[in-house]
Amino acid sequence: PEKMGQAISSYLANHPEFLVAASESLRQREQLARQQAYVQMALENRDALLSDASPSVGPKNAKAAVVMFFDYQCSWCSRMAPIMAQVIKTDPDVRFIFKELPIFASRWPVSGLAARVGEQIWLSKGGDAYLRWHNAMYATGKVEGAMTEQDVLNQAKGYLTAQQLADVRKAQQSGAVHDALMANQALAEHMGFNGTPDFVVMPQGDSPDAQRVSVIPGSTN
């Protein structure tokens, strides 16, 4: 065994490309295993991912849905926002579901405020108004703490009453908005998401096919 070990060590020392190839192969297998795990989690949490309780645009009976978890202070979410806006325009037969996930609220409280306002706009005005608000927030270009509470309130004035704005400014501990955000947080944890943006693309039919489900997890900014 000792001679065999020396021979292997000598071979690897003289052929480092073998180690590189082996490492890449292992990494690919690990990535495939992670992706398969994400897909399985998406199938197990399908009802929650496709829930009518979340803001959405597009036909409810669409054959396919795109689910996005995001934070308004996430710089990568901001970069994806105009791309998603264009995709929504070009794919009107797809349902797009928005999961507010203010993971940066502890660092930048405005993140939590923006999420609460977004959920309230959805509850009060519906999907089209929500989408306009969503795009307008990212169009400010203010991310990673640059956005202020007044920025959010100024954007929201065209959608909510003064009383509704006063309510969502509070750190709500109950109610529909609070419950929606808690549900999103729990779902993200179940899915194993620890950053934003996260995307899940899946069919809405009765018998979902794992091969038609795609999960793209985000990373912490």
N, CA and C atoms as a LAMMPS dump frame, in Angstrom:
ITEM: TIMESTEP
0
ITEM: NUMBER OF ATOMS
663
ITEM: BOX BOUNDS ff ff ff
-5.0000000000000000e+02 5.0000000000000000e+02
-5.0000000000000000e+02 5.0000000000000000e+02
-5.0000000000000000e+02 5.0000000000000000e+02
ITEM: ATOMS id mol type element x y z
1 1 1 N 0.815 -1.207 0
2 1 2 C 0 0 0
3 1 3 C 0.853 1.262 0
4 2 1 N 1.996 1.202 0.731
5 2 2 C 2.85 2.378 0.808
6 2 3 C 3.419 2.718 -0.565
7 3 1 N 3.895 1.681 -1.288
8 3 2 C 4.44 1.911 -2.627
9 3 3 C 3.349 2.402 -3.582
10 4 1 N 2.164 1.839 -3.435
11 4 2 C 1.059 2.271 -4.277
12 4 3 C 0.752 3.743 -4.024
13 5 1 N 0.765 4.148 -2.738
14 5 2 C 0.508 5.541 -2.388
15 5 3 C 1.566 6.459 -2.974
16 6 1 N 2.806 6.017 -2.916
17 6 2 C 3.887 6.833 -3.472
18 6 3 C 3.739 6.959 -4.983
19 7 1 N 3.342 5.872 -5.622
20 7 2 C 3.186 5.89 -7.075
21 7 3 C 2.068 6.844 -7.481
22 8 1 N 0.969 6.806 -6.728
23 8 2 C -0.151 7.691 -7.036
24 8 3 C 0.243 9.142 -6.809
25 9 1 N 0.949 9.404 -5.704
26 9 2 C 1.386 10.762 -5.397
27 9 3 C 2.318 11.286 -6.481
28 10 1 N 3.222 10.401 -6.935
29 10 2 C 4.163 10.797 -7.982
30 10 3 C 3.428 11.114 -9.283
31 11 1 N 2.435 10.268 -9.603
32 11 2 C 1.686 10.479 -10.845
33 11 3 C 0.939 11.807 -10.792
34 12 1 N 0.276 12.077 -9.66
35 12 2 C -0.491 13.311 -9.537
36 12 3 C 0.406 14.538 -9.567
37 13 1 N 1.611 14.401 -8.998
38 13 2 C 2.549 15.523 -9.011
39 13 3 C 2.984 15.851 -10.427
40 14 1 N 3.104 14.813 -11.251
41 14 2 C 3.546 15.02 -12.632
42 14 3 C 2.376 15.299 -13.588
43 15 1 N 1.155 15.063 -13.131
44 15 2 C -0.015 15.288 -13.977
45 15 3 C -1.08 16.061 -13.183
46 16 1 N -0.817 17.327 -12.869
47 16 2 C -1.769 18.109 -12.062
48 16 3 C -3.115 18.312 -12.765
49 17 1 N -3.121 18.18 -14.11
50 17 2 C -4.387 18.37 -14.818
51 17 3 C -5.416 17.32 -14.404
52 18 1 N -4.956 16.167 -13.911
53 18 2 C -5.87 15.125 -13.456
54 18 3 C -6.645 15.609 -12.23
55 19 1 N -5.947 16.296 -11.315
56 19 2 C -6.59 16.821 -10.121
57 19 3 C -7.605 17.903 -10.48
58 20 1 N -7.247 18.743 -11.454
59 20 2 C -8.144 19.799 -11.88
60 20 3 C -9.419 19.2 -12.461
61 21 1 N -9.243 18.207 -13.332
62 21 2 C -10.391 17.555 -13.962
63 21 3 C -11.267 16.872 -12.915
64 22 1 N -10.641 16.194 -11.975
65 22 2 C -11.39 15.502 -10.93
66 22 3 C -12.16 16.493 -10.07
67 23 1 N -11.525 17.628 -9.776
68 23 2 C -12.159 18.655 -8.969
69 23 3 C -13.369 19.241 -9.691
70 24 1 N -13.22 19.501 -10.988
71 24 2 C -14.323 20.051 -11.771
72 24 3 C -15.47 19.052 -11.868
73 25 1 N -15.124 17.776 -12.025
74 25 2 C -16.154 16.748 -12.103
75 25 3 C -16.931 16.67 -10.795
76 26 1 N -16.211 16.745 -9.665
77 26 2 C -16.85 16.7 -8.36
78 26 3 C -17.757 17.908 -8.172
79 27 1 N -17.269 19.075 -8.58
80 27 2 C -18.055 20.295 -8.438
81 27 3 C -19.331 20.221 -9.281
82 28 1 N -19.211 19.666 -10.476
83 28 2 C -20.383 19.519 -11.336
84 28 3 C -21.404 18.575 -10.72
85 29 1 N -20.915 17.486 -10.129
86 29 2 C -21.832 16.533 -9.485
87 29 3 C -22.524 17.184 -8.289
88 30 1 N -21.76 17.967 -7.529
89 30 2 C -22.334 18.645 -6.373
90 30 3 C -23.388 19.663 -6.815
91 31 1 N -23.098 20.406 -7.886
92 31 2 C -24.053 21.387 -8.395
93 31 3 C -25.322 20.699 -8.885
94 32 1 N -25.159 19.552 -9.554
95 32 2 C -26.323 18.809 -10.036
96 32 3 C -27.16 18.31 -8.865
97 33 1 N -26.486 17.813 -7.83
98 33 2 C -27.205 17.314 -6.652
99 33 3 C -27.964 18.445 -5.97
100 34 1 N -27.336 19.63 -5.864
101 34 2 C -28.011 20.772 -5.25
102 34 3 C -29.222 21.189 -6.068
103 35 1 N -29.057 21.209 -7.396
104 35 2 C -30.162 21.608 -8.253
105 35 3 C -31.32 20.627 -8.127
106 36 1 N -31.004 19.337 -8.082
107 36 2 C -32.059 18.329 -7.929
108 36 3 C -32.777 18.486 -6.597
109 37 1 N -32.025 18.859 -5.555
110 37 2 C -32.638 19.076 -4.243
111 37 3 C -33.569 20.281 -4.276
112 38 1 N -33.141 21.34 -4.956
113 38 2 C -33.99 22.527 -5.083
114 38 3 C -35.281 22.201 -5.827
115 39 1 N -35.151 21.435 -6.902
116 39 2 C -36.33 21.062 -7.684
117 39 3 C -37.298 20.253 -6.828
118 40 1 N -36.766 19.323 -6.05
119 40 2 C -37.617 18.51 -5.187
120 40 3 C -38.333 19.385 -4.157
121 41 1 N -37.612 20.365 -3.61
122 41 2 C -38.226 21.268 -2.647
123 41 3 C -39.315 22.109 -3.309
124 42 1 N -39.083 22.502 -4.565
125 42 2 C -40.086 23.277 -5.289
126 42 3 C -41.355 22.454 -5.487
127 43 1 N -41.199 21.194 -5.82
128 43 2 C -42.361 20.321 -6.006
129 43 3 C -43.107 20.118 -4.692
130 44 1 N -42.367 19.967 -3.602
131 44 2 C -42.99 19.754 -2.299
132 44 3 C -43.718 21.003 -1.806
133 45 1 N -43.237 22.179 -2.213
134 45 2 C -43.826 23.444 -1.76
135 45 3 C -44.583 24.148 -2.886
136 46 1 N -45.051 23.364 -3.836
137 46 2 C -45.69 23.914 -5.029
138 46 3 C -46.892 24.8 -4.704
139 47 1 N -47.747 24.364 -3.809
140 47 2 C -48.941 25.144 -3.485
141 47 3 C -48.58 26.508 -2.909
142 48 1 N -47.578 26.538 -2.061
143 48 2 C -47.162 27.805 -1.453
144 48 3 C -46.499 28.713 -2.491
145 49 1 N -45.707 28.131 -3.372
146 49 2 C -45.05 28.92 -4.409
147 49 3 C -46.066 29.564 -5.35
148 50 1 N -47.121 28.826 -5.671
149 50 2 C -48.119 29.29 -6.629
150 50 3 C -49.338 29.914 -5.95
151 51 1 N -49.224 30.23 -4.69
152 51 2 C -50.354 30.737 -3.919
153 51 3 C -50.944 32.019 -4.511
154 52 1 N -52.269 32.081 -4.523
155 52 2 C -52.967 33.281 -4.976
156 52 3 C -52.813 34.441 -3.997
157 53 1 N -52.286 34.169 -2.812
158 53 2 C -52.131 35.222 -1.813
159 53 3 C -50.998 36.184 -2.158
160 54 1 N -50.092 35.767 -3.019
161 54 2 C -48.95 36.609 -3.378
162 54 3 C -49.272 37.5 -4.568
163 55 1 N -48.656 38.682 -4.646
164 55 2 C -48.833 39.538 -5.816
165 55 3 C -48.488 38.783 -7.089
166 56 1 N -49.294 38.977 -8.125
167 56 2 C -49.022 38.296 -9.387
168 56 3 C -49.637 39.064 -10.542
169 57 1 N -49.09 38.83 -11.71
170 57 2 C -49.662 39.343 -12.958
171 57 3 C -49.667 38.197 -13.955
172 58 1 N -50.514 38.31 -14.959
173 58 2 C -50.639 37.232 -15.929
174 58 3 C -51.793 36.319 -15.574
175 59 1 N -52.185 35.453 -16.493
176 59 2 C -53.347 34.574 -16.27
177 59 3 C -53.144 33.622 -15.096
178 60 1 N -54.151 33.522 -14.24
179 60 2 C -54.055 32.59 -13.115
180 60 3 C -53.99 31.149 -13.583
181 61 1 N -54.575 30.876 -14.765
182 61 2 C -54.577 29.513 -15.296
183 61 3 C -53.478 29.305 -16.335
184 62 1 N -52.443 30.138 -16.295
185 62 2 C -51.327 29.994 -17.239
186 62 3 C -50.687 28.619 -17.096
187 63 1 N -50.137 28.121 -18.166
188 63 2 C -49.497 26.805 -18.118
189 63 3 C -48.212 26.828 -17.295
190 64 1 N -47.554 27.991 -17.251
191 64 2 C -46.292 28.09 -16.525
192 64 3 C -46.28 29.33 -15.647
193 65 1 N -45.503 29.253 -14.572
194 65 2 C -45.369 30.384 -13.657
195 65 3 C -43.899 30.641 -13.358
196 66 1 N -43.578 31.915 -13.169
197 66 2 C -42.246 32.326 -12.727
198 66 3 C -42.412 32.977 -11.364
199 67 1 N -41.756 32.426 -10.357
200 67 2 C -41.852 32.93 -8.989
201 67 3 C -40.528 33.604 -8.641
202 68 1 N -40.605 34.828 -8.119
203 68 2 C -39.394 35.572 -7.79
204 68 3 C -39.443 36.023 -6.34
205 69 1 N -38.384 35.715 -5.586
206 69 2 C -38.196 36.221 -4.235
207 69 3 C -37.2 37.383 -4.332
208 70 1 N -37.504 38.5 -3.669
209 70 2 C -36.651 39.676 -3.868
210 70 3 C -36.733 40.615 -2.674
211 71 1 N -35.785 41.544 -2.649
212 71 2 C -35.725 42.607 -1.645
213 71 3 C -35.486 43.91 -2.403
214 72 1 N -36.212 44.963 -2.052
215 72 2 C -36.074 46.225 -2.785
216 72 3 C -34.716 46.895 -2.577
217 73 1 N -33.962 46.463 -1.58
218 73 2 C -32.633 47.038 -1.37
219 73 3 C -31.512 46.138 -1.884
220 74 1 N -31.891 45.069 -2.562
221 74 2 C -30.926 44.12 -3.131
222 74 3 C -30.427 44.638 -4.483
223 75 1 N -29.115 44.814 -4.616
224 75 2 C -28.56 45.373 -5.856
225 75 3 C -28.731 44.416 -7.035
226 76 1 N -28.622 43.107 -6.789
227 76 2 C -28.795 42.151 -7.879
228 76 3 C -30.252 42.106 -8.328
229 77 1 N -31.177 42.262 -7.383
230 77 2 C -32.595 42.335 -7.749
231 77 3 C -32.833 43.552 -8.634
232 78 1 N -32.176 44.652 -8.291
233 78 2 C -32.327 45.878 -9.068
234 78 3 C -31.817 45.691 -10.489
235 79 1 N -30.732 44.972 -10.64
236 79 2 C -30.195 44.709 -11.979
237 79 3 C -31.126 43.818 -12.791
238 80 1 N -31.816 42.908 -12.098
239 80 2 C -32.719 41.996 -12.795
240 80 3 C -34.066 42.646 -13.115
241 81 1 N -34.43 43.701 -12.394
242 81 2 C -35.761 44.285 -12.525
243 81 3 C -36.115 44.688 -13.957
244 82 1 N -35.257 45.432 -14.677
245 82 2 C -35.637 45.795 -16.055
246 82 3 C -35.714 44.59 -16.985
247 83 1 N -34.912 43.571 -16.716
248 83 2 C -34.968 42.352 -17.517
249 83 3 C -36.296 41.653 -17.286
250 84 1 N -36.697 41.556 -16.016
251 84 2 C -37.972 40.925 -15.693
252 84 3 C -39.139 41.724 -16.272
253 85 1 N -39.041 43.043 -16.229
254 85 2 C -40.108 43.878 -16.784
255 85 3 C -40.289 43.59 -18.27
256 86 1 N -39.175 43.408 -18.979
257 86 2 C -39.252 43.111 -20.407
258 86 3 C -39.807 41.714 -20.649
259 87 1 N -39.395 40.749 -19.82
260 87 2 C -39.89 39.378 -19.955
261 87 3 C -41.401 39.346 -19.738
262 88 1 N -41.889 40.098 -18.756
263 88 2 C -43.325 40.134 -18.474
264 88 3 C -44.095 40.691 -19.673
265 89 1 N -43.53 41.692 -20.327
266 89 2 C -44.179 42.272 -21.505
267 89 3 C -44.218 41.295 -22.672
268 90 1 N -43.129 40.564 -22.85
269 90 2 C -43.029 39.678 -24.017
270 90 3 C -43.671 38.318 -23.795
271 91 1 N -43.993 37.976 -22.534
272 91 2 C -44.613 36.682 -22.233
273 91 3 C -45.906 36.879 -21.454
274 92 1 N -46.936 37.46 -22.09
275 92 2 C -48.192 37.74 -21.377
276 92 3 C -48.97 36.487 -20.994
277 93 1 N -48.61 35.333 -21.552
278 93 2 C -49.325 34.093 -21.237
279 93 3 C -48.712 33.349 -20.057
280 94 1 N -47.694 33.936 -19.444
281 94 2 C -47.045 33.332 -18.282
282 94 3 C -47.473 34.092 -17.029
283 95 1 N -47.657 33.38 -15.947
284 95 2 C -47.993 34.018 -14.671
285 95 3 C -46.709 34.339 -13.916
286 96 1 N -46.592 35.565 -13.459
287 96 2 C -45.42 36.009 -12.703
288 96 3 C -45.854 36.306 -11.276
289 97 1 N -45.191 35.658 -10.319
290 97 2 C -45.569 35.743 -8.91
291 97 3 C -44.415 36.385 -8.134
292 98 1 N -44.746 37.377 -7.305
293 98 2 C -43.734 38.149 -6.585
294 98 3 C -43.791 37.829 -5.091
295 99 1 N -42.665 37.381 -4.565
296 99 2 C -42.572 37.06 -3.14
297 99 3 C -41.661 38.095 -2.467
298 100 1 N -42.295 39.028 -1.754
299 100 2 C -41.523 40.029 -1.013
300 100 3 C -40.724 39.321 0.08
301 101 1 N -39.397 39.513 0.062
302 101 2 C -38.526 38.858 1.041
303 101 3 C -37.49 39.876 1.534
304 102 1 N -37.879 40.746 2.46
305 102 2 C -36.979 41.816 2.916
306 102 3 C -35.869 41.317 3.848
307 103 1 N -34.926 40.595 3.266
308 103 2 C -33.865 39.996 4.08
309 103 3 C -32.885 41.039 4.619
310 104 1 N -32.905 42.244 4.059
311 104 2 C -31.988 43.279 4.514
312 104 3 C -32.641 44.253 5.491
313 105 1 N -33.848 43.937 5.965
314 105 2 C -34.578 44.862 6.829
315 105 3 C -33.847 45.139 8.142
316 106 1 N -33.108 44.163 8.649
317 106 2 C -32.385 44.387 9.906
318 106 3 C -31.242 45.382 9.705
319 107 1 N -30.697 45.431 8.496
320 107 2 C -29.619 46.37 8.184
321 107 3 C -30.184 47.707 7.727
322 108 1 N -31.199 47.641 6.86
323 108 2 C -31.844 48.841 6.319
324 108 3 C -33.354 48.708 6.52
325 109 1 N -33.903 49.296 7.574
326 109 2 C -35.336 49.151 7.866
327 109 3 C -36.247 49.541 6.709
328 110 1 N -35.781 50.408 5.821
329 110 2 C -36.608 50.807 4.683
330 110 3 C -36.97 49.606 3.814
331 111 1 N -36.154 48.571 3.856
332 111 2 C -36.439 47.342 3.117
333 111 3 C -37.747 46.717 3.59
334 112 1 N -37.938 46.656 4.901
335 112 2 C -39.167 46.111 5.451
336 112 3 C -40.363 46.996 5.148
337 113 1 N -40.171 48.311 5.227
338 113 2 C -41.259 49.241 4.917
339 113 3 C -41.705 49.073 3.47
340 114 1 N -40.752 49.015 2.552
341 114 2 C -41.089 48.864 1.131
342 114 3 C -41.852 47.57 0.887
343 115 1 N -41.456 46.503 1.575
344 115 2 C -42.148 45.221 1.412
345 115 3 C -43.584 45.31 1.925
346 116 1 N -43.78 45.967 3.065
347 116 2 C -45.137 46.099 3.62
348 116 3 C -46.012 46.945 2.698
349 117 1 N -45.44 48.031 2.171
350 117 2 C -46.207 48.879 1.252
351 117 3 C -46.589 48.087 0.002
352 118 1 N -45.63 47.326 -0.534
353 118 2 C -45.91 46.525 -1.723
354 118 3 C -47.054 45.551 -1.506
355 119 1 N -47.038 44.858 -0.383
356 119 2 C -48.101 43.9 -0.089
357 119 3 C -49.446 44.615 0.055
358 120 1 N -49.438 45.795 0.668
359 120 2 C -50.694 46.519 0.84
360 120 3 C -51.239 47.01 -0.498
361 121 1 N -50.362 47.437 -1.388
362 121 2 C -50.808 47.858 -2.723
363 121 3 C -51.443 46.687 -3.463
364 122 1 N -50.85 45.528 -3.345
365 122 2 C -51.415 44.326 -3.976
366 122 3 C -52.808 44.038 -3.415
367 123 1 N -52.949 44.109 -2.092
368 123 2 C -54.234 43.812 -1.46
369 123 3 C -55.289 44.856 -1.827
370 124 1 N -54.863 46.101 -1.986
371 124 2 C -55.812 47.19 -2.223
372 124 3 C -56.106 47.44 -3.694
373 125 1 N -55.088 47.271 -4.544
374 125 2 C -55.215 47.694 -5.934
375 125 3 C -55.044 46.579 -6.962
376 126 1 N -54.515 45.443 -6.559
377 126 2 C -54.361 44.339 -7.501
378 126 3 C -53.026 44.3 -8.23
379 127 1 N -52.927 43.349 -9.149
380 127 2 C -51.657 43.037 -9.791
381 127 3 C -51.08 44.127 -10.674
382 128 1 N -51.893 44.766 -11.5
383 128 2 C -51.367 45.772 -12.414
384 128 3 C -50.777 46.958 -11.662
385 129 1 N -51.483 47.419 -10.636
386 129 2 C -50.972 48.522 -9.821
387 129 3 C -49.705 48.095 -9.094
388 130 1 N -49.722 46.87 -8.578
389 130 2 C -48.538 46.362 -7.881
390 130 3 C -47.321 46.357 -8.804
391 131 1 N -47.499 45.904 -10.018
392 131 2 C -46.375 45.833 -10.948
393 131 3 C -45.82 47.225 -11.253
394 132 1 N -46.701 48.213 -11.414
395 132 2 C -46.236 49.578 -11.645
396 132 3 C -45.417 50.075 -10.46
397 133 1 N -45.91 49.801 -9.263
398 133 2 C -45.183 50.184 -8.039
399 133 3 C -43.832 49.485 -7.977
400 134 1 N -43.843 48.191 -8.202
401 134 2 C -42.634 47.363 -8.149
402 134 3 C -41.56 47.911 -9.094
403 135 1 N -41.934 48.172 -10.32
404 135 2 C -40.976 48.681 -11.308
405 135 3 C -40.511 50.089 -10.965
406 136 1 N -41.434 50.91 -10.445
407 136 2 C -41.067 52.275 -10.077
408 136 3 C -40.054 52.293 -8.933
409 137 1 N -40.202 51.371 -8.005
410 137 2 C -39.258 51.305 -6.884
411 137 3 C -37.847 51.006 -7.374
412 138 1 N -37.731 50.04 -8.27
413 138 2 C -36.4 49.711 -8.788
414 138 3 C -35.878 50.777 -9.743
415 139 1 N -36.777 51.494 -10.4
416 139 2 C -36.358 52.549 -11.326
417 139 3 C -35.653 53.693 -10.598
418 140 1 N -35.858 53.81 -9.285
419 140 2 C -35.161 54.854 -8.526
420 140 3 C -33.657 54.602 -8.496
421 141 1 N -33.258 53.323 -8.639
422 141 2 C -31.838 52.985 -8.581
423 141 3 C -31.249 53.057 -7.191
424 142 1 N -32.106 53.257 -6.195
425 142 2 C -31.627 53.4 -4.823
426 142 3 C -31.681 52.054 -4.104
427 143 1 N -30.513 51.452 -3.931
428 143 2 C -30.418 50.146 -3.277
429 143 3 C -29.317 50.189 -2.225
430 144 1 N -29.212 49.096 -1.477
431 144 2 C -28.186 48.938 -0.443
432 144 3 C -28.167 50.108 0.533
433 145 1 N -29.366 50.471 1.015
434 145 2 C -29.478 51.509 2.029
435 145 3 C -29.635 52.922 1.51
436 146 1 N -29.566 53.11 0.199
437 146 2 C -29.668 54.458 -0.368
438 146 3 C -31.093 54.984 -0.346
439 147 1 N -32.066 54.085 -0.345
440 147 2 C -33.464 54.514 -0.34
441 147 3 C -33.87 54.983 1.058
442 148 1 N -34.682 56.022 1.125
443 148 2 C -35.161 56.537 2.395
444 148 3 C -36.632 56.212 2.585
445 149 1 N -37.11 56.375 3.803
446 149 2 C -38.529 56.158 4.081
447 149 3 C -39.376 57.112 3.244
448 150 1 N -38.916 58.355 3.096
449 150 2 C -39.673 59.323 2.322
450 150 3 C -39.757 58.925 0.857
451 151 1 N -38.692 58.311 0.329
452 151 2 C -38.721 57.814 -1.051
453 151 3 C -39.868 56.809 -1.222
454 152 1 N -39.993 55.909 -0.269
455 152 2 C -41.043 54.89 -0.34
456 152 3 C -42.418 55.537 -0.251
457 153 1 N -42.579 56.445 0.688
458 153 2 C -43.873 57.089 0.881
459 153 3 C -44.271 57.92 -0.337
460 154 1 N -43.299 58.593 -0.939
461 154 2 C -43.591 59.387 -2.137
462 154 3 C -44.072 58.499 -3.279
463 155 1 N -43.457 57.334 -3.433
464 155 2 C -43.863 56.404 -4.481
465 155 3 C -45.249 55.821 -4.205
466 156 1 N -45.573 55.677 -2.916
467 156 2 C -46.815 54.994 -2.539
468 156 3 C -48.036 55.9 -2.535
469 157 1 N -47.839 57.209 -2.563
470 157 2 C -48.967 58.133 -2.419
471 157 3 C -50.021 57.955 -3.506
472 158 1 N -49.618 57.553 -4.674
473 158 2 C -50.592 57.377 -5.745
474 158 3 C -51.38 56.084 -5.658
475 159 1 N -51.032 55.243 -4.67
476 159 2 C -51.672 53.93 -4.573
477 159 3 C -52.466 53.736 -3.291
478 160 1 N -52.024 54.342 -2.188
479 160 2 C -52.639 54.088 -0.89
480 160 3 C -53.138 55.38 -0.257
481 161 1 N -54.121 55.237 0.601
482 161 2 C -54.637 56.39 1.337
483 161 3 C -53.668 56.766 2.453
484 162 1 N -53.867 57.939 3.012
485 162 2 C -53.022 58.395 4.112
486 162 3 C -53.097 57.427 5.294
487 163 1 N -54.3 56.895 5.564
488 163 2 C -54.453 55.955 6.671
489 163 3 C -53.723 54.646 6.394
490 164 1 N -53.833 54.159 5.164
491 164 2 C -53.123 52.925 4.813
492 164 3 C -51.614 53.11 4.936
493 165 1 N -51.127 54.267 4.511
494 165 2 C -49.691 54.551 4.625
495 165 3 C -49.267 54.617 6.088
496 166 1 N -50.119 55.22 6.902
497 166 2 C -49.809 55.299 8.333
498 166 3 C -49.745 53.914 8.947
499 167 1 N -50.661 53.044 8.519
500 167 2 C -50.689 51.68 9.055
501 167 3 C -49.44 50.891 8.669
502 168 1 N -49.048 50.962 7.398
503 168 2 C -47.919 50.146 6.965
504 168 3 C -46.584 50.696 7.454
505 169 1 N -46.566 51.95 7.888
506 169 2 C -45.326 52.48 8.452
507 169 3 C -44.993 51.825 9.785
508 170 1 N -46.03 51.304 10.438
509 170 2 C -45.824 50.632 11.712
510 170 3 C -45.214 49.245 11.481
511 171 1 N -44.45 48.796 12.443
512 171 2 C -43.908 47.431 12.375
513 171 3 C -45.034 46.481 12.763
514 172 1 N -45.835 46.102 11.79
515 172 2 C -47.035 45.317 12.059
516 172 3 C -46.706 43.922 12.597
517 173 1 N -47.454 43.525 13.593
518 173 2 C -47.271 42.205 14.201
519 173 3 C -48.424 41.263 13.898
520 174 1 N -49.388 41.741 13.108
521 174 2 C -50.521 40.9 12.73
522 174 3 C -51.164 41.497 11.495
523 175 1 N -52.142 40.788 10.952
524 175 2 C -52.836 41.278 9.778
525 175 3 C -52.356 40.625 8.498
526 176 1 N -53.037 40.919 7.4
527 176 2 C -52.764 40.253 6.121
528 176 3 C -51.361 40.529 5.607
529 177 1 N -50.9 41.775 5.737
530 177 2 C -49.56 42.116 5.251
531 177 3 C -48.501 41.368 6.045
532 178 1 N -48.609 41.403 7.356
533 178 2 C -47.673 40.686 8.222
534 178 3 C -47.661 39.193 7.898
535 179 1 N -48.858 38.611 7.77
536 179 2 C -48.957 37.171 7.509
537 179 3 C -48.322 36.799 6.165
538 180 1 N -48.509 37.661 5.167
539 180 2 C -47.936 37.386 3.849
540 180 3 C -46.414 37.377 3.902
541 181 1 N -45.838 38.34 4.601
542 181 2 C -44.384 38.408 4.692
543 181 3 C -43.821 37.246 5.502
544 182 1 N -44.519 36.859 6.553
545 182 2 C -44.071 35.716 7.348
546 182 3 C -44.137 34.431 6.532
547 183 1 N -45.187 34.307 5.712
548 183 2 C -45.324 33.125 4.857
549 183 3 C -44.189 33.072 3.84
550 184 1 N -43.826 34.224 3.282
551 184 2 C -42.723 34.266 2.322
552 184 3 C -41.402 33.876 2.98
553 185 1 N -41.196 34.373 4.188
554 185 2 C -39.967 34.047 4.904
555 185 3 C -39.884 32.549 5.198
556 186 1 N -40.984 31.977 5.666
557 186 2 C -41.01 30.544 5.965
558 186 3 C -40.783 29.722 4.703
559 187 1 N -41.39 30.144 3.607
560 187 2 C -41.231 29.416 2.347
561 187 3 C -39.789 29.487 1.858
562 188 1 N -39.179 30.654 1.951
563 188 2 C -37.785 30.802 1.533
564 188 3 C -36.872 29.901 2.361
565 189 1 N -37.159 29.803 3.643
566 189 2 C -36.369 28.934 4.518
567 189 3 C -36.556 27.474 4.128
568 190 1 N -37.791 27.079 3.842
569 190 2 C -38.06 25.705 3.411
570 190 3 C -37.314 25.396 2.113
571 191 1 N -37.259 26.377 1.227
572 191 2 C -36.6 26.184 -0.055
573 191 3 C -35.076 26.205 0.059
574 192 1 N -34.563 26.677 1.174
575 192 2 C -33.115 26.765 1.346
576 192 3 C -32.518 28.018 0.736
577 193 1 N -33.348 29.047 0.525
578 193 2 C -32.859 30.302 -0.037
579 193 3 C -32.28 31.16 1.087
580 194 1 N -31.071 31.664 0.887
581 194 2 C -30.478 32.546 1.891
582 194 3 C -29.998 33.855 1.284
583 195 1 N -30.456 34.167 0.082
584 195 2 C -30.106 35.421 -0.567
585 195 3 C -31.191 35.781 -1.56
586 196 1 N -30.971 36.846 -2.298
587 196 2 C -31.921 37.275 -3.321
588 196 3 C -31.152 37.785 -4.538
589 197 1 N -31.767 37.772 -5.735
590 197 2 C -33.094 37.237 -6.044
591 197 3 C -33.053 35.725 -6.232
592 198 1 N -34.169 35.087 -5.994
593 198 2 C -34.332 33.647 -6.223
594 198 3 C -35.481 33.467 -7.216
595 199 1 N -35.302 32.53 -8.13
596 199 2 C -36.334 32.283 -9.138
597 199 3 C -36.719 30.815 -9.153
598 200 1 N -38.018 30.581 -9.31
599 200 2 C -38.531 29.233 -9.53
600 200 3 C -39.431 29.292 -10.754
601 201 1 N -39.141 28.469 -11.746
602 201 2 C -39.961 28.386 -12.953
603 201 3 C -40.578 26.993 -12.976
604 202 1 N -41.904 26.927 -13.02
605 202 2 C -42.544 25.616 -12.955
606 202 3 C -43.913 25.635 -13.638
607 203 1 N -44.359 24.474 -14.093
608 203 2 C -45.703 24.38 -14.702
609 203 3 C -46.776 24.495 -13.638
610 204 1 N -47.957 24.91 -14.057
611 204 2 C -49.08 25.017 -13.131
612 204 3 C -50.11 23.904 -13.323
613 205 1 N -49.773 22.911 -14.141
614 205 2 C -50.703 21.82 -14.384
615 205 3 C -50.874 20.922 -13.183
616 206 1 N -51.769 19.933 -13.332
617 206 2 C -52.064 19.016 -12.232
618 206 3 C -50.919 18.056 -11.929
619 207 1 N -50.126 17.726 -12.942
620 207 2 C -49.051 16.752 -12.759
621 207 3 C -47.713 17.382 -13.142
622 208 1 N -47.115 18.14 -12.244
623 208 2 C -45.853 18.808 -12.568
624 208 3 C -44.742 17.815 -12.865
625 209 1 N -43.969 18.12 -13.876
626 209 2 C -42.843 17.285 -14.296
627 209 3 C -41.563 17.918 -13.769
628 210 1 N -40.785 17.155 -12.986
629 210 2 C -39.56 17.687 -12.395
630 210 3 C -38.607 18.225 -13.456
631 211 1 N -38.635 17.627 -14.637
632 211 2 C -37.731 18.071 -15.692
633 211 3 C -38.117 19.438 -16.236
634 212 1 N -39.307 19.903 -15.907
635 212 2 C -39.764 21.213 -16.381
636 212 3 C -39.706 22.262 -15.275
637 213 1 N -39.072 21.915 -14.172
638 213 2 C -38.931 22.854 -13.049
639 213 3 C -37.486 23.335 -12.977
640 214 1 N -37.316 24.641 -12.886
641 214 2 C -35.991 25.219 -12.764
642 214 3 C -35.948 26.108 -11.521
643 215 1 N -34.862 25.999 -10.79
644 215 2 C -34.677 26.824 -9.591
645 215 3 C -33.337 27.519 -9.696
646 216 1 N -33.36 28.843 -9.521
647 216 2 C -32.12 29.626 -9.565
648 216 3 C -32.027 30.368 -8.234
649 217 1 N -31.234 29.845 -7.298
650 217 2 C -31.126 30.501 -5.988
651 217 3 C -30.238 31.723 -6.06
652 218 1 N -30.52 32.679 -5.193
653 218 2 C -29.707 33.89 -5.146
654 218 3 C -28.564 33.744 -4.17
655 219 1 N -27.85 34.833 -3.995
656 219 2 C -26.748 34.854 -3.031
657 219 3 C -26.812 36.143 -2.244
658 220 1 N -26.329 36.122 -1.028
659 220 2 C -26.392 37.284 -0.168
660 220 3 C -25.504 38.387 -0.705
661 221 1 N -26.06 39.611 -0.805
662 221 2 C -25.293 40.77 -1.279
663 221 3 C -24.284 41.186 -0.234
